[in-house]
């Protein structure tokens, strides 16, 4: 006897014979002979008691088709089979229509959902194909029934639902000042604190690249120039020292005091600003 049913989305629910009866009744109402309550109950009882303890929706529907074909109501079997095919096409058509809208670059809620991605580009299209394929998986296997009903009734919108299986974080602002001061680890290697503007700039890029592999959404560095200013200053002072050293060793070797004064003046002028 059937006790539980495996739905198309993988969920296991209790067996409800009323659904079999309703499906057969609907097919009968589209025939000339109409409804036959006795046959409906006979087929439903036979499937319910002869079936396995746990069956899939498709297996139960196959059994209904078989019982209808064995009965005198072949016309009902034809209507039932036709309805199953229509429902199958409708389920596929939903995904097909979404993909066609992406291909045709139509402006809608699907293509405009993420401001960080341009769905008009080839890369953007591929991302949207993957995105729209992932969302049904999230609905079927990861979200609770309560959450699904809230979305269906427009009480809740799940932004970036396609990234739900990844358990990753979304948009972030990088604490670049902390990264430059303390360094950071990229997993397979570590970076020491920056000393020069060149190193600081490279670390800013690497930190964003590393984070993008661990998250989704947009990234930003607030006060980028403010965070880099100390490294501009230190690099400038270091370069001035190099110039002073070169001058002392070169053209101004005969008058070293002039080179020292030049360096001192440049250093004082910069530090004041």
PyMOL commands that set and color helices and strands:
alter all, ss='L'
color gray80, all
select helices_A, chain A and resi 17-28+37-50+57-70+74-103+122-142+145-152+161-166+176-182+197-212+224-249+253-272
alter helices_A, ss='H'
color red, helices_A
select strands_A, chain A and resi 4-6+12-14+54-56+172-173+184-185+190-191+219-220
alter strands_A, ss='S'
color yellow, strands_A
deselect
rebuild
show_as cartoon
